[in-house]
Amino acid sequence: MLHQLKRLLSDDCLVWHDIPVGTQARQPDFFIFSPRQGLLALEVKETRRPGWRQQRQRAAAHSA
């Protein structure tokens, strides 16, 4: 995911991974900083829906 973010975001964006924050040292998965848009804390959740892989493959085939 980190490599995808770096590849897709503009060159002026910075991406940090698993940085402890606050008094409880919580760790969002990513922080993304854009000089134009500010700071985003991103938490990524895994999805295991039935048929998810097939839907992604069909969508990729249609966009190709």
Helices and strands as residue ranges (DSSP letters): H 2-8, E 14-17, E 30-34, E 38-42, H 52-63
